[in-house]
Amino acid sequence: MTRDRRVLWLLWLILGVGVPDARAGEEPSKVRLGVYLEYEYFSYLTSLGGEVVDSRNAFTAIPRLDWAPHHDLLLHASVLMRKDFSEEERSRIYAYDAFMSLERETWSFSIGREVLSWGRADSLRPTDVFQRHDYTDLIEDRVEATDVVKVTFSRGTGTLEGVWAPVFTPDIVSYAADNRWTGLPATTDVPGVGQVSLTYDEDSQQRPPATLASGQVGIRFSGTTGGWDYSGMGYYGYDRVPTITLHEVETQDPAAQTATIRLVPTHKRITVFGGDFAKAISRWTVRGEAAYTLTADLDPGTTGINDPYFRFTGGADRTISSTTSAQSFLFGIQYALDTEAEQPGPLDTQEVNPWLHPFRQALVVNTSWKFTESVRFDFRGYVNRVEHDYLVRPEFVWTPIDSMTIVIGSDVLGGQATTFFGQYRDNDRLRLRMSYTF
């Protein structure tokens, strides 16, 4: 264990068990145990051949423990255990989240691994800087927890939140040969040689060191006035998805028409200033979110564009409910803007990561039609207004009992091969997910 890790664990122990509380005996400890169980089956409509997976067959279990030794103190821990029989890379066992939270009347404190989300937009949140993502499946986009120390002060309608993430942890990005979402070509055309088969190795040495030197900090003030909910934030840290992914030829065999490409993902320091707002107007809720991001200079010789850029997401949503039945209809639409200039050249050769800037202007639609207390139809859609690639996700959700959910849906992607979602247009799929919580 490194010195920095020992310091963090010592801080945890001091705060978690080393602070006496004279009121600890006022009421008995409360321990709650639970388990989340999930089964997934996905079937891709187009077979890509080779090592690339054509389906998903996976089980997930997340047991959790909540212990409240006092009414304002909570200790929480959960472990994710997943076995994917189709895509071994997704099979994992790890601490999903684990933290200690102390809640007082005007302040709170927590330390540990938390799922921390900032912003008010339904999707494409420019200020959501601490949230981690699992991009093993790009469009499923499961969130991951971050190791943080968080302090919150409240007074009246205002809240000031400070966050320190001592050690940088990146998003989970896959470069595996069997993954359909890498965005890496299987072959390339080399003049004088012809089509060359490509394999990839990852060099992670350019990632920030797992020490306190890679720490990130953020501050956020939120409040309410005149019916408006608002916040302002600042962040100094890293791009969690690699800012740059260099492609370097490691080995090549012209006779066999093969080559190995070394991928070098690099995370650059960023400074972000932004804010968000929301307000109920008549029967609509209007919300918006914006951020201005400055990125550390790219290394000499690196091509690409990553000037300071501005992002904005704004829109409105409304729920229409029946007065005589359980039926209701939610409709939401958002417009998203990214001022980063478009890079030249094919997506799979761009050094500044296309995942950072998948669009310049986009529309996002989110609807939910609830038929009964247990059955609803959801529809989510995304379209790039500049390059016209799109993603559509319809699904039926059935909740036969409160603790059980069954989802049957599909994912449809389209556009030109040179566009962000268009490059994955052969990844259309049907999916089934069953989950049970107790």
Secondary structure, DSSP 8 states (H G I E B T S, - for coil): --HHHHHHHHHHHHHHHSS--TTTTSS--EEEEEEEEEEEEEEESS---TT---EEEEEEEEEEEEEEEETTEEEEEEEEEEEESS-GGG-EEEEEEEEEEEE-SSEEEEEEEE------SSS--TT--S-EEETTSTTT-EEE-EEEEEEEEEETTEEEEEEEESS----B----TT-TTS---SEEEETTTEEEEEEEEE--TTS--SSGGG-EEEEEEEEEETTEEEEEEEEEEE-SS-SEEEEEEEEEETTTTEEEEEEEEE--EEEEEEEEEEEEETTEEEEEEEEEEEE----TT--S----EEEEEEEEEEEEE-SSSS-EEEEEEEEEEE-----SS-GGG-SB-GGG-S-SEEEEEEEEEE-SSSEEEEEEEEEETTT--EEEEEEEEEEEETTEEEEEEEEEEES-TTSTTGGGGGG-EEEEEEEEE-
